[in-house]
Amino acid sequence: MVALDRLVDVLGSLGTHLSCAPRGRDVELRGVALHDAAERTPAAPDDVLLGLGIPSPAAAARLVASTSAAVVVLHGRPPLDEKIAAAARRSGAAVLLVEPSVPWSQLANVAQALVLGGQQKGSGDLFAVADAIAAVVGGPVTIEDQQSRVLAYSYRQQDVDQVRVQTILGRKVPDEARRALDSYGVFTHLAATDDPIYVPRLTDQLGGRLVAAVRAGRELLGSVWVEVDAPVDTTRAAALVDGARTAALHLLRARASADLERQAEADLVIALLDVPSGAPAALARLGLPSSDLRVIAVQAHVGDADHGAALLAFERATAGFGWSRPGRSALFGNVLYTVIPCGEDPAAALDWVRALSRELPTEATVLSGIGGPADAVQVSASRQEADECMVLSAGDPVVYDLSWARVLLHRLSAAADGGRLPTRGPVADLLRHDREHGTQYAATLRAWLGAQGDTRSAARALGVHPNTLRYRMQRMAEVTPLPLDDPDQRLAMAIALSVQARRTT
């Protein structure tokens, strides 16, 4: 089951427009039907009816007026023909107009994956599959993904071993048990075949298991585990294989729905970051507040392979649908952007980045930046700050609030790289003298400015005697005029020296 509002959000990326909704946007949808003029099969009241083969607006109006479906999807562009709109008001059906260039096959696949993929309650969910396997095979069941995280478990969990208890409570197989299973060759077996494997008691806390792969074609999606004391007969083993195939259908359907929602979310986030004028509407559709936001930018890579780790980061960042996650994310190139309600205190953003990093492989390099607090129209500015902070990251997250001076100097360095740093003046003269004569006049001036004219402090920073520093300052004044009494000149020289130092490090 899925609401009309969710269907509109997901189909929006395909050029879909909700032209009218007489019963509102929260109508619940449970099925997808195809219009067939020859058979005239009636649609159910909670169906999405795809209007294939409608030759004219008049025919579309007749279909909309006579249907019992909750939604009718038609090829066309706004505005909606008035005859169709009037028919919709009489029947109560919502009307979606889709760009004529979008194939019906694509629309059907998307609608079926979303509407049917939303049916995760009652007898059709993974927990019910686990219960059914437990009843036939005769033991407590867990259904797990490729990372040994628990997706569902059977109601029957009496007299289970300690590892089973820890697995269900922690939603993941304990590391020690996973290592024991890996050493026994369980995961190698699952990767190679659909045949069940019996695993005897490996530790005091890890009892016997019957395990089967959950696979779609050649792709391993997860596994089904049944706690048993001994190998089972062929009938019960075959029942486990059948149950694993049923679980695969559920996982594929759930993944299709999740992928569609990921794409819809990513499109909205990218629009939010790129088009400030549309930010309020995008925030509303994303379920985010209109203020107290921050943008997080993350790059993840393993060696030279940028995109594999970036895709994994995006998957982890968008895991757990139902809009229960704190942020909304998009992958743009090899950068993951997440908009998160955070406000003045960046602690929530820092916690988010660290939690994401723990989900990635230990060998992955993660660079991250956190932009400053923003309202709807400032989100794009927060994104720029996040980008610049990410460039400054050496592993730990860089927060704009704490690093704005480094960001400013980085911007000035970029300007200098573009040839915009003056090539004449006191700083340029001292740098040229240093190159030609091996002196350290530029570093001396920077230390003096950094110490605000305190000769002793500057000398300590340089590791020289104060008299040595005074002598250098006198010689520097012979090389170029040093207007040290002018505050604007001192500020300009300090900035130029800082930018130059960043360019040479």
C-alpha positions in Angstrom: 0.0 0.0 0.0 1.2 3.5 -0.9 -0.4 6.9 -0.7 -1.2 8.9 -3.9 1.2 11.6 -2.6 4.1 9.2 -2.6 3.3 8.0 -6.1 3.2 11.6 -7.4 6.6 12.3 -5.8 8.3 9.2 -7.3 6.7 9.6 -10.7 7.6 13.3 -10.8 11.1 12.4 -12.1 9.4 10.8 -15.2 7.6 14.0 -16.1 4.3 13.4 -14.2 1.8 16.0 -13.2 -1.0 15.6 -10.8 -3.8 17.4 -12.6 -6.6 16.8 -10.1 -7.3 14.8 -6.9 -10.9 15.1 -6.0 -10.4 12.9 -2.9 -7.1 14.4 -1.8 -3.5 13.3 -2.0 -3.6 10.8 0.9 -5.7 8.2 -1.0 -4.2 4.7 -0.4 -3.3 2.6 -3.4 -3.0 -1.2 -3.4 -2.9 -2.3 -7.0 -2.1 -1.5 -10.6 -4.4 -2.2 -13.5 -4.1 -1.8 -17.3 -6.9 -0.4 -19.4 -8.0 -2.9 -22.0 -10.9 -1.7 -24.2 -11.6 -5.2 -25.5 -11.9 -7.0 -22.1 -13.4 -4.1 -20.1 -12.0 -5.5 -16.9 -13.1 -3.3 -14.0 -10.4 -1.7 -11.8 -10.6 -1.9 -8.1 -11.4 1.2 -6.0 -7.8 1.3 -4.7 -6.1 0.7 -8.1 -3.9 2.8 -10.3 -5.3 2.5 -13.8 -2.9 3.0 -16.7 -4.8 4.4 -19.6 -3.2 2.6 -22.5 -4.6 3.1 -26.0 -6.8 6.1 -25.3 -7.1 7.8 -28.7 -8.6 11.2 -27.7 -9.6 13.5 -24.8 -13.2 12.4 -25.3 -12.2 8.8 -24.8 -10.1 9.7 -21.8 -13.1 11.5 -20.3 -15.3 8.5 -20.8 -12.7 6.2 -19.1 -12.3 8.6 -16.1 -16.0 9.0 -15.7 -16.8 5.2 -15.7 -13.9 3.9 -13.7 -13.8 2.8 -10.1 -10.1 3.2 -9.9 -8.5 5.7 -7.4 -6.1 7.1 -10.0 -6.0 7.2 -13.8 -2.7 7.8 -15.5 -2.9 9.3 -19.0 -0.4 10.4 -21.6 -0.6 14.2 -22.0 0.6 17.6 -20.9 -1.1 20.2 -18.6 -3.5 21.8 -18.5 -6.0 19.0 -18.1 -8.8 19.0 -20.7 -12.0 20.4 -19.0 -14.1 17.3 -20.0 -11.6 15.0 -18.3 -11.6 17.3 -15.2 -15.4 17.2 -15.0 -15.4 13.4 -15.4 -12.9 13.2 -12.5 -15.0 15.3 -10.3 -18.0 13.0 -10.9 -16.1 9.7 -10.4 -13.7 10.9 -7.7 -10.6 9.5 -9.6 -7.4 11.5 -9.5 -5.8 12.1 -12.9 -2.0 12.0 -13.6 -0.7 13.4 -16.8 2.6 11.9 -18.0 4.8 13.2 -20.8 3.9 11.2 -24.0 7.5 10.3 -24.5 7.5 8.1 -21.4 6.8 4.5 -22.4 3.9 2.7 -20.8 6.2 -0.2 -20.0 8.4 2.0 -17.9 5.4 3.6 -16.2 4.0 0.1 -15.4 7.2 -1.1 -14.0 7.6 1.9 -11.8 4.0 1.9 -10.6 4.0 -1.8 -9.8 7.3 -1.7 -8.0 6.2 1.2 -5.8 2.6 0.3 -5.2 3.1 -3.4 -4.8 6.4 -2.9 -3.1 4.6 -1.0 -0.4 2.7 -4.0 0.8 4.9 -4.9 3.7 2.3 -5.8 6.3 0.2 -8.8 7.1 0.7 -12.3 5.6 2.9 -11.0 2.8 5.8 -9.5 4.7 9.2 -11.0 5.5 8.2 -11.9 9.0 5.4 -14.0 7.7 7.8 -15.7 5.4 10.1 -16.4 8.3 7.1 -17.8 10.3 6.2 -20.1 7.4 9.7 -21.5 7.0 9.9 -22.1 10.8 6.7 -24.0 10.7 7.7 -26.3 7.9 11.4 -26.8 8.6 11.0 -26.9 12.4 13.2 -24.4 14.0 13.6 -20.6 14.8 14.4 -18.6 11.6 16.2 -15.4 10.8 16.4 -13.8 7.4 19.5 -11.7 6.9 21.1 -9.5 4.3 24.6 -9.8 2.9 26.2 -8.0 5.8 24.5 -10.5 8.3 22.0 -7.8 9.4 18.7 -9.2 10.5 15.8 -8.3 8.2 13.1 -10.5 9.8 12.8 -13.4 12.2 10.1 -15.9 13.1 7.7 -15.6 16.0 9.0 -19.0 17.3 12.2 -18.2 19.2 11.9 -20.5 22.2 15.0 -22.3 23.5 17.3 -20.6 21.1 21.1 -20.4 21.6 22.9 -17.3 22.9 24.1 -16.2 19.4 20.5 -16.2 18.2 19.4 -14.0 21.0 22.3 -11.6 20.4 21.6 -11.6 16.7 17.9 -10.6 17.1 18.6 -8.0 19.9 21.5 -6.5 18.1 19.9 -6.8 14.6 23.2 -8.3 13.4 25.2 -11.6 13.8 27.9 -11.0 16.5 31.4 -10.6 15.0 32.8 -13.6 16.8 30.1 -15.9 15.5 30.4 -14.5 12.0 34.2 -15.2 12.1 33.5 -18.8 13.1 30.9 -19.3 10.3 33.3 -17.7 7.8 36.1 -20.1 8.9 33.8 -23.0 8.4 33.1 -21.9 4.8 29.5 -20.9 5.2 29.7 -17.6 3.3 31.8 -19.2 0.5 29.1 -21.9 0.1 26.3 -19.3 0.0 28.1 -17.3 -2.7 28.5 -20.5 -4.9 25.2 -22.4 -4.6 21.5 -22.4 -3.6 21.8 -25.8 -1.9 21.3 -25.6 1.9 24.2 -26.3 4.1 24.1 -27.8 7.6 26.5 -26.1 10.0 27.2 -28.1 13.2 27.8 -26.5 16.6 30.9 -24.4 16.2 31.1 -22.8 19.7 29.4 -23.2 23.0 27.1 -20.3 22.2 26.6 -21.1 18.5 24.4 -24.1 17.9 23.6 -26.0 14.7 22.2 -24.2 11.7 20.6 -25.0 8.4 21.4 -22.2 6.0 20.3 -21.3 2.4 21.1 -18.5 0.1 18.5 -15.8 -0.9 19.3 -15.1 -4.5 17.9 -13.3 -7.5 19.5 -14.8 -10.6 23.2 -14.8 -9.9 23.0 -12.0 -7.3 23.2 -13.0 -3.6 20.7 -10.9 -1.7 21.0 -12.5 1.7 20.4 -15.8 3.5 17.9 -17.7 5.6 19.0 -19.4 8.9 17.1 -22.1 10.7 18.3 -23.3 14.1 18.3 -27.1 14.1 20.1 -29.8 16.1 20.9 -32.1 13.2 20.7 -32.3 9.4 17.2 -32.4 8.1 15.5 -34.6 5.5 15.2 -33.7 1.8 11.5 -32.5 2.2 12.4 -30.0 4.9 15.5 -28.9 3.0 13.4 -28.3 -0.1 11.0 -26.3 1.9 13.8 -24.0 3.1 14.9 -23.5 -0.5 11.3 -22.6 -1.5 11.1 -20.2 1.4 14.4 -18.6 0.4 13.0 -18.0 -3.1 9.9 -16.3 -1.7 12.1 -14.1 0.5 14.1 -13.1 -2.6 10.9 -11.8 -4.3 10.2 -9.7 -1.2 13.7 -8.3 -1.1 13.7 -7.5 -4.8 10.4 -5.7 -4.5 11.5 -3.8 -1.5 14.8 -2.8 -3.2 12.9 -1.6 -6.3 10.7 0.6 -4.2 13.7 1.9 -2.2 15.6 2.7 -5.4 12.7 4.7 -6.7 12.4 6.6 -3.5 16.2 7.2 -3.5 16.0 8.7 -7.0 13.0 10.9 -6.1 14.8 12.1 -2.9 18.1 12.7 -4.8 16.3 14.8 -7.5 14.7 17.0 -4.8 17.9 17.4 -2.9 19.8 18.4 -6.0 17.1 20.9 -7.0 17.2 22.3 -3.4 20.9 22.9 -3.6 21.0 24.3 -7.1 17.8 26.4 -7.3 17.4 28.7 -4.2 14.0 30.0 -5.5 12.5 26.6 -5.3 13.9 25.7 -1.9 10.8 26.2 0.2 8.8 23.8 -2.0 11.6 21.2 -2.2 12.0 21.3 1.6 8.3 20.7 2.1 8.3 17.7 -0.2 11.4 16.3 1.6 9.8 16.7 5.0 12.5 19.1 6.2 12.0 22.4 8.2 12.6 25.7 6.5 15.3 26.8 8.9 18.1 25.4 11.1 19.6 23.3 8.3 23.1 22.4 7.4 24.6 20.8 4.3 27.1 18.0 4.6 29.5 17.0 1.8 31.2 13.7 1.8 33.7 12.0 -0.5 34.6 8.4 0.1 37.1 6.4 -1.9 39.3 3.2 -1.7 42.5 3.7 -3.5 41.8 5.1 -7.0 38.2 3.8 -7.1 36.1 6.8 -6.2 32.7 5.7 -7.3 32.3 2.3 -5.6 32.8 3.8 -2.2 30.7 6.8 -3.1 27.8 4.6 -4.2 28.1 2.6 -1.0 28.0 5.8 1.1 24.9 6.9 -0.7 23.2 3.5 -0.1 24.1 3.7 3.6 23.0 7.3 3.9 19.6 6.5 2.4 19.0 3.2 4.1 15.9 3.0 6.3 13.0 4.4 4.3 9.8 5.6 5.8 11.3 9.0 6.0 12.6 8.2 9.5 16.2 9.3 8.7 17.3 12.7 10.0 18.7 13.9 6.7 17.9 13.8 3.0 20.7 12.8 0.5 21.8 12.9 -3.1 24.9 11.6 -4.9 26.2 14.2 -7.3 29.2 12.9 -9.2 31.3 11.3 -6.5 30.2 13.6 -3.7 27.4 12.7 -1.3 25.3 15.7 -0.2 23.0 15.4 2.8 20.8 18.2 4.2 20.1 17.7 7.9 18.2 19.7 10.5 20.9 20.8 12.9 20.8 24.5 13.8 23.6 26.4 15.5 25.1 23.3 17.2 26.8 21.1 14.6 26.9 18.1 16.9 24.1 16.3 15.1 25.9 16.7 11.7 29.2 15.5 13.2 27.4 12.4 14.7 25.8 11.7 11.3 29.2 11.8 9.5 30.9 9.6 12.1 28.1 7.1 12.0 28.3 6.9 8.2 32.0 6.4 8.3 31.6 3.4 10.6 29.3 1.9 8.0 32.0 2.0 5.3 34.9 -0.4 4.8 37.8 0.3 7.2 40.1 0.9 4.2 37.9 3.7 2.8 39.2 7.3 3.0 36.4 9.6 4.0 36.6 13.4 3.6 33.8 15.5 4.8 32.7 19.1 5.3 29.8 20.6 7.2 28.4 24.0 6.0 27.1 26.7 8.3 23.5 26.9 9.5 21.0 28.0 6.9 17.4 28.7 6.1 15.6 27.8 2.9 17.3 30.5 0.7 20.8 29.9 2.3 21.0 26.2 1.7 23.0 26.7 -1.5 25.5 28.8 0.4 25.8 26.1 3.1 26.5 23.7 0.2 29.4 25.8 -1.0 30.8 26.0 2.5 30.5 22.3 2.9 32.4 21.8 -0.4 35.2 24.1 0.7 35.4 22.5 4.2 35.5 19.0 2.5 38.5 20.1 0.5 40.3 21.1 3.8 39.4 17.7 5.4 42.3 15.3 6.2 40.0 12.6 7.6 38.1 14.4 10.4 35.0 16.4 9.5 35.6 20.1 9.0 32.9 22.4 10.3 32.5 25.8 8.7 31.7 27.6 11.9 35.1 26.5 13.4 37.1 26.8 10.2 35.8 29.9 8.4 39.2 31.5 8.5 40.8 28.5 6.7 37.9 28.6 4.2 38.6 32.3 3.5 42.3 31.7 3.0 41.5 28.8 0.7 39.3 31.1 -1.4 42.1 33.6 -1.5 44.5 30.9 -2.5 42.2 29.9 -5.3 42.1 33.6 -6.4 45.9 33.7 -6.3 46.1 30.6 -8.4 44.1 32.5 -11.0 46.7 35.2 -11.1 44.8 37.6 -8.9 47.5 37.9 -6.2 49.5 41.2 -6.7 52.9 40.5 -8.2 54.4 43.8 -6.9 54.5 45.4 -3.4 56.2 44.6 -0.1 55.3 40.9 0.1 56.3 40.2 -3.6 59.6 42.1 -3.0 60.5 40.1 0.1 59.6 36.8 -1.6 61.7 37.7 -4.6 64.6 38.6 -2.3 64.3 35.3 -0.4 64.4 33.3 -3.7 67.5 35.2 -5.0 69.5 35.4 -1.7 68.3 32.6 0.4 67.0 34.9 3.2 63.9 34.3 5.3 62.4 37.8 5.2 58.9 36.7 4.3 58.6 34.2 7.2 60.1 36.9 9.5 57.4 39.4 8.5 54.7 36.8 8.9 55.8 35.9 12.4 56.0 39.6 13.4 52.5 40.3 12.1 51.2 37.2 13.7 52.6 38.3 17.1 51.0 41.7 16.5 54.4 43.5 16.6 55.7 41.7 19.8 59.4 41.2 18.9 60.0 38.6 21.7 57.0 36.5 20.7 57.9 36.6 17.1 61.5 35.6 17.8 60.3 32.6 19.9 58.1 31.5 17.0 61.1 31.7 14.7 63.5 30.2 17.1 65.9 33.2 16.9 67.2 35.8 19.3 65.1 39.1 19.5 68.2 41.1 18.3 68.4 38.8 15.2 64.8 39.6 14.4 65.3 43.3 14.9 68.3 43.2 12.6 66.3 41.3 9.9 63.5 43.9 10.1 66.0 46.7 9.5 67.4 44.9 6.5 63.9 44.1 5.2 63.1 47.8 5.3 66.1 48.4 3.0 64.7 45.9 0.5 61.2 47.4 0.3 59.1 50.0 2.1 57.3 48.3 5.1 54.3 50.5 6.1 53.9 48.7 9.5 52.1 51.7 11.1 49.2 51.4 8.6 46.6 48.9 9.8 45.2 48.3 6.3 48.7 47.6 5.0 49.4 45.2 7.9 46.2 43.3 7.2 46.9 43.1 3.4 50.4 41.9 4.0 49.2 39.3 6.6 46.7 37.9 4.1 49.1 37.8 1.2 51.7 36.0 3.3 49.1 33.5 4.6 47.9 32.7 1.1 51.5 32.3 -0.1 52.2 29.9 2.7 49.2 27.8 1.8 50.3 27.7 -1.8 53.8 26.4 -0.9 52.6 23.7 1.6 
